[in-house]
């Protein structure tokens, strides 16, 4: 991890003095980078010492209201994006634009007029008064933790259901970690396929369930289309379904072939029938 950090740090310490570095100082790695920079620099995050500080969040399933302190001046923002990670992305963009000589007031006014459409990134593809379905490309333990913690912060007694698999011929160690994280946050987990490639699907699933504490917490449905249908069927009045791993991909990689498949189309077909 230290070697990885050193490689990232080079991107900042090698900047010339006319550059501006934008750094999240919410963790020790960010603070170390920020303190090592010789060029102009702007910090951001939830850390009270940040130049661009996120405060007063109001989280909803369809967006976020929050305030942001930019070098001592407080602004109110509204966005259709959800999750702390998206608020951090907005703060980093504000920092980058300030580094390009845009004025904070002008930046905030533009953001408040924008509807962000980011296909496959915590994209709500269906909702009614009590239920929401999201798709996301998340396929790492860290991404899972970010998504589940974000939903839990918003969650007001909602049941959380997750459908996901793990890619074949990739990162065996992360498979059980992803299921362990899902087990902490979710009321129901459906394990399925996700680009198995040339690896046997049973082998992938066996790796995934290795660290499961409660065998009642998950169900295995190998066919991804069927898994999505079962997940939607299991949604109660107040529930959130997260279909993870593929986002807006329109295929599955099985053996050496790309087989047409879309999580979004599967959800649309369900509600058409």
N, C-alpha and C positions, 0 to 999 in steps of 0.2 A: 504494500500500500504506500509505503514511503517513497519507493521508486516511481510509482505512478504519480504521486503528488509532485515529485521533483520534475517529472516530464511536463506536467501541466504548468508548474510554476515558471518554466522557461518561457512560455508564451507571454508572460507578463514582465519578467525581469529583463528580457531582451528588447523591450519596447524603447524606441527613441524618446527623447525628452519632450517632443512635440505631441506625443500620443496621449490618449486618455484611456485609462483602464477602469472598467466597471466590475466591482467585486462584491459578492455576497459575503457578509461577515457574520453570518449566523452560526458558523462552526469554526473550530480552531484552524482548520486548513485555510479557510477563507481569510481569517485574521492574519495568518502567517504570510500569505501572498500579499495582502494589502500592505502590511508593514515592510515588505521587501521591495516595493515598487518605487522607482526613482522618477517616473513620469507623473503627469497629472493623474489624479485618481478620484473616483467617486464610489462610496460604499452604499450598499442597499441591504434591506432585509427587515426582519422583525427585531433585530438587536437595537436597543434604545440609542446606541452610539452611531447608528447608520446615518449617512447624509440624506438618504431617501428612506424614510421609515414608514412601514405599513402599520396603521393603527385602526381601532374601532371597526372590526369586521362584522358584517351582518350576512350570514350565509343562508342561501336558499337553494333549492334544487334547480332553479332556472337561472341563477346568477348570484352576484355578490355586490353588496354595497360596502364601501370602505373609505376611510380617510387615509391620506398620505401626506406626511410631513417632508417637504422638499427644502432642505437647507433652512429650516425654521419657519417656512410658510406652509400653512395647512390647506389642503384641497380635498374636496369630496368627489369620489368617483363611483360610477356604476358600470358593471360589466356583466355580460351574459355568461362569462366563464366562471367555473367553480373550482375550488380547491386552492390551498395555500400555494402550491407550486405555480399555479397560474397568476396569482397575485405577485409572486416573486418575478415571474417572467415579465409582467407589466412594469414592475419597478425597475428591472434591468433595462428594459427598452426606454423608459424615461431617462435613465442615466445615460444611455448611449446617445439619445437625441440632445440632451443637455451638452454632452461632449461635442456635438456637432453644431452647437450655438443656437439651438432652438430654445425658446423661453418656456419655463414650466407652465405658466398659465395657458399658453397656446397648445402645449402638448396635452394637458388635461382636458381642455375643451374638445380636442379632436377625439381622444379616447372615449369620452362620454357620448359621442355621436356614433361610435362604431358598433356594429354587430359582428363579432368575430365568428367566422365559420371555418373551423379547422377540422376537415374530414378525418374521422377515425380517432380523434383525440378527445376523450370524454364527451363524445358526441351523443346527444340525446336524440334517439331515432324514433321514439314513441313515448307518448305520455297521455294519461287521462287525469281525472281529478285526484286519484290516489296512487297511481302506478307510473313508474318511469323506467325506460330501458335505455341503457347506454352501451356504446361500443368503444373500445380503446385498443391501441396497439400494444399495450403493456405486456411484456414477456420476460421481466426480470423481477427478482425479489424486491429490489428497491422501488421499482415502479408500482408493484402491487401494494407495498406499504403506503406509498403516497396516495394512491387512489382510495384504498380502504379507510385510511385515517381521515381523508377529506370527506368521504361520504358519512362516516360516523359522526363527524363534527356537525354536519347538517342534519343528520338523521334524527327525526323526532318520533321515535317508536316505530320506525319503518323496518320491515324485514329485509335483509340483504341476501340476495342469491347471486352466485357467481358460476359462470360456465367458462371453462378454459381447458387447454391442453398444453403440452410442451413440444417444441420442435424436435424432430429426429436428428441425430448426428450432431447435436449441439449441447454443450454445457450440462452434462449429467448432474453435476453437484447442485445446480440451482433448482432442479425439479422438485425435490422434497421440500426445499425451503419455501417455494411458492405455495405449496399446499399447506404447509404449517402456518404461514401468514394468513392465508384465506380462512383457515380453521379458527383463528383467533377472532376474526371480524365478521364472518358470515354465518347466517342461520342455515344456509344450505349450499352445498358445493356439488356441481356436476362436472366430473372429469371426462374429457372427450379427446378427440384428435385435433392436432394443429400442425400441419406440414410434417408428417412423420418421415418423409423422404424415404430412404432405403432401410430405415430402422424398423424393426418389428414393433407394432403399436403396443402389444402386451408388455414388451420390455420397457418402453417409455412409461407406461402407466404404473408398472411395478416400482420403478424408481420414484415416481411421484408420491405414491401412498406409503413410502417407507417410514416417514416420520409422523404419520397420522396418530393422534392420541385417541380419538373417538371414531370407531368404525361406522357409527351411525351418522356421522357428520357429512358423509359424501356418498355419491352414487356414481357409478361408472356407466356411461352410455357412449360407446365407441363412435357411433355415427353422429357427426356434429349437427346435422340437420335435426335429427331426432332429439338430441340433447337440448337444443334451443326450444323445440316444441314443448318438451317436458318441463323445462324451466319456466316457460310462460304459463303453462297450465298450473304450475305450483304457486304462482304469484297470488298473494292474498290482497285484500283491499289496500293496505298500506305497505307497499313493497317496492324495492329497487332491484332491477336485474342488471348485472354487469356481464357483458359478453366480451371476454378479453383475449388478446393475443393477435388478432388478425386485422382489427380496425376496418379500413376500407379495401383491404385486399379482396380481389375477386377470383381467387383460386385457392386450391389446396395442392401441395406438392406431395404426391403419393408415388412411391418408387421414383422413377425419373420423369414423371409426367405432371404437368400442371392441369389439374382437373377443375373446371369452373365451379366456383363456390363463393357465396357472399353472405356474411352474417346479416347484413342489412336486408337483402332480398328475402332471406329466410323469415325474418320478423315481419316484413311486409306481406309475404304469402300467408303467414299465420292469421293475420288480421283481415285478410281478404276473404278467407274461407268461412 
